[in-house]
Structures are given as C-alpha cells and as structure tokens.
Amino acid sequence: MPRPTPTALSAIRRGTAPAIPLLASLAAGLACTSSSPPARPPGLPPTPASVTRENPGGDAADPERAALERLLSEPWGQMSDHYKTLAVPLADRKTWRRMRIWRHPTRASYRYGKEYYAALTVLYTTTSGPSDPDSCLDEFWAKNAPLADGYGVRIGEAQIIRTTQEIDGEVRPLVFKVVDGSVESVFASDEYVGAIAAYESWPGTCLVSALAVKSSHHADLARRVRDRWIDEGAPRLRWLPRIAEAPKTDAR
C-alpha cells in the first residue's frame, strides 16, 4: 500500500490533506480525532451550555453519539459560501465552522466539531463536456476517485440515487453517489459514510456537494445522518435569488 508523503501526513493530521478527492480529504479529517474524558454519566444528554462549535457533543459521556444525534434532530439552517452566492443547508447550522482544504480550493467547506464528526464541501467548476448532473458526477468521480488510494482511503461499492429538487416551482434533476469507506494512515484508522450530490446548474458548469460522516463507533447513526442529508438537506442547496447569471468559478 502506498504511504502518504511526510507533507501529506502532516496535512492529514490537520484534517486538510492536499490534492485528494473531496470525500477523501474530508474522511482524512474525520480520522484525526481524539476523545475528551466524559463529564456526564452515560445516557444523559449534554448540558446545553457545554454544546459549542468546537464540541457539539458537549459534556456527554459519548460526545460522538451526542453530536450525531444533534445532526439528526436539530432543524435545518443555511450558511452562504465565501462569495455570498450559494445557500448551503446545514442541520444545527450554528455549530458548523467554515474551513479550507489545503491545496484543494472549494467553493465552500465546513466541519462539524473539532473532532470532525462530519464535514461538507461544495465544488463549482467549469466543464468542457456536458453539464447535466450525471455527467458532472461522472467527471468528478473519474478525476478524483483514483487519487484516494495513495492516501489510505478505501471506498466501498457505490450506489447511485436519482431524484429531483424543486426551486421556485421548477423541478430539476439531482443525482447522488452514496458510498461507505475507511481511512488507514500511520496515525489512525477510521470509517466513514458519505454521499456526493450533483446538481443542474448554469450551462458549462458543474455544481457538486459532498458530505462525509464519521461512522467508526455509531455506524447506524452516521448512515441516518447521511440519509437525512440526502432526503432533506442536499435538495435545499441553491443559488441565492439575486444571482441571475453564472458567477465566476472562484474557489478558496
């Protein structure tokens, strides 16, 4: 198995691995976690004052479970990208934090907790080929998936889901690639579940969003979080109403 370079390893430790697929880089961040000693008896939810952006699981005995349960129960909100062009849906919105993926600019990226219980990113690019969701998803996967192996990311069998989203009464196609995987590095071994959504966007462009959720200890909860995003969250992603023509494909 190829090993990451020292530079890549240091980046993985920071949760920002360079030049690898979006899901791979997000999953690498999920692998770089450590647990704080529990402050509450098992079975009790965290005290509200202990829930923060750095630690959405608060002082629960199992903060990972508590964080995933919040992603299942808290209402949807939205954040904008840095360029104030997109409405990005996030459950428990106030507890997410913006982030950058080193050497891999994105339109917008966010993490849930310092321990990377979940991470989400949005990519908006030009394309020289077709710009329908299926073609954009195929282009994204063909370009990025082969790069993951060298960084210890193992992706299982993928499932394609075709559905729609409605924007101002217009029904548009929406395509998902749903995956399970694992990250193996000299620092950690972890599992994750993820999904990639490809949208109908401006002609000549591709709009893709990817979610990764840590699943090593609570796989069923993690899958339910992912499924909630597929059913409720991802279809809410849209350009802000004031955006009347294709914006520049800037990334950071």
N, C-alpha and C positions, 0 to 999 in steps of 0.2 A: 504494500500500500504506500503510495507517495506521501511524504510528510510535508506539511507546510514549511515554508522558509521561516527563518527567525523573525523577519519583519512581519510575515503573515501571522505567526504565532502571537506576537505582541499585540497585533491588531485584534486577533480573536479574543484575547484576554480583555480587551476593552469593549468587545461586542461590536466591532466595526471592521470586520475583515475586508480587505481590499479586493476589488475586481472579481467578485464571485457572484453567482446568481442572487437575486434579491432574497429569495427564501433561504438560500444557503447562508447568506450573511446574517439574516435575522436569526436563523436557527443557531448559528455560531454564538451570537449574543446570548441566546437562551441557555447555552451550555455553560456560560461563565457566571455561575451563581453560587451563593453560599447562604446558608440559613442562619438566622439570628435565634438565640435562645428564646423559647416560648415564655411569655409573661402571664398568660392566662391558662386556667385549667382547660384540658381538652373538652371539646364540644361546645364551648362558649364562643359567640361571635366576637370580633374585635370591638373594643370600645371606640365609639365614633371619633373621639379626639385623637386616637392613635393612627387613623387612616390618613395617609399622605400620598403625594405623588411618588415619593421615593419608596414607600412601603404601603401599597394599597391593602395588604393583608393585615396591617396594623399589628396589634399585640396578641393576635390569635395564636393558639398553640400550634396550628398548622397554617402559617400565613399564605402558603401557596394555594391551598384549598380555599381559604377565605377570599383571596384575590380572584380566583376563577369564579367563585360564586357571585362576586360582585359583577363580573362581566356577564353573568347570566341573568342577573336580577335588576341591575341599575338601568334607568331609561337611556335612550339614545340622545346624544347631543351631536354637535359638529364643531370642527375646527377648520380653519382655512389653511391653504398652503402658504408658503412664504410670499408668494406673488399675489395673494388675495384674488385668486381666480376660481378656486375649487372649494366646494363644501364637502368636507371629509367626515363621514359619520363615525362616531366612536361611542360605544357604551361606557357609561361612567366617565364622561368626557373630561371633567376637571382633574382626573387622576392620571391622564396621559401626559407625556412630555415629548416635545419635539426633539429629534436627534438627526445627526448626519451619519451617512455610511461612508467611511473614509475611502477616498479614491473611487467612489461609485456614486456620483451625484444622482439625486432623485428629485422629483417634483415636490414630494413631501414624505417624511418618515417620522414615526412616533414609536415610543416604547411605553410599556405598562409596567411601571415599577423599576427600581434599580436592579432587581433580580431578573428583569426581562421575562416576566410571566407571559407576556405577549408582545408582539411588535407588528406594526403595519406600515406599508410603504406604498407610494403611488408613483408611477413612472409615465411620463408623457413625452413621446418621441415622434419624429417624422419617420415615414416609411417609404421605401421606393417601390413596394409592391402593393397588393390590395390592403385596404384599411378596415375591412369588416372584422368583427370580434374574433371569429375563428382564425382568420389569417394572422391577426395580431398576436393571438395566443400561441399559435404555431411558431411565429417568428421569435417571440420572446423565449419560448422553451428551447428551440433549436440553438439559439445564440448562447443561452445561459446554462442550461442543464449540464452539458458536458464539462463545464468548469468546476462543478461541485466536487467531483470525485477526489481531486488532488488535495482538497481541504478537509477530507474526512467526513463529508456529508453523504449519507446514503439515503436515496429516495426510493420508496416502495412503489408499487403499482399505482398508477394514477387513474382517476375516474373523471370523465367529462360530464358536466351538467349543463344543459342548455335551457335557459329561462328568459325572462324579459324584465325590463324595468319601465315604469311609466313616468314620464316627465312632462308636466303641463298638458296632460291628456294624450300625449304621444307615446305609443308603446314601442320600445326599442329592444333589440336582441341583447342578451347578456350571457356570456359563456364562462364557465368555471372549470378549472382543473384542480381536483381535490387530491391531496397527497398526504401520506404519512412518511416519516423519515427519522433519521437519527444522526447525531453528530459525534464523531470519535476524534479526540485530539489527545495530546500528551497531558492536557490539563483536566479534561472532563469527558464524560460520556453521558449523553442525554438524548431524549426522544422528543419529538415534536409532531404536531399535526398542522397542516397548512392548507391554504387554498389560494389560487390565483384567479382573479376576475378580469376579463377583457370586455371593454365597452365599445359601443358605437360612439365615435367622436367625430371631429372635423375630418373631412376628406384629406387623405395624405398623411394622417397622424394615427398613432396608437395610444390609447389610454388604458393602462393596466394597473391593478391594485393587488397587493399580496399581503396575506395575513399568516403569521406563524404563532402557535400557542404551545407553550411548554406542556408536555404530556407524560413525563417520566414517572410521576407518582400518582397522578389522577387522570388517567387516560380518558375515562368516560366523561368527566367534567370538561376536559380540554376539547373533546370532539363536540360536545354540546355547545361550547363557546364558539367553535368554528362554524357549526351548523347554524347557530343563531346569526352569525355574521353573514353567511350565505343567504339565509332567508330574509333577514330584516335589515342588516347593515349595508352590505355591498350595494344593493339596489338604490340606496339613498345618495350614493356618490354622484355629484353632478357639477357642472359649471355654474357659477353664480349668475343670477339673472342679468346682471349688467354686461356680461361677456357676450357680445353679439357677433364676433368673428374669431377665427382661430388665433389664440395668443401665441407668442413665441414659446418655443420648447425649451425654456430656460430650466436649469436644474442646479441644485447646490448640495 
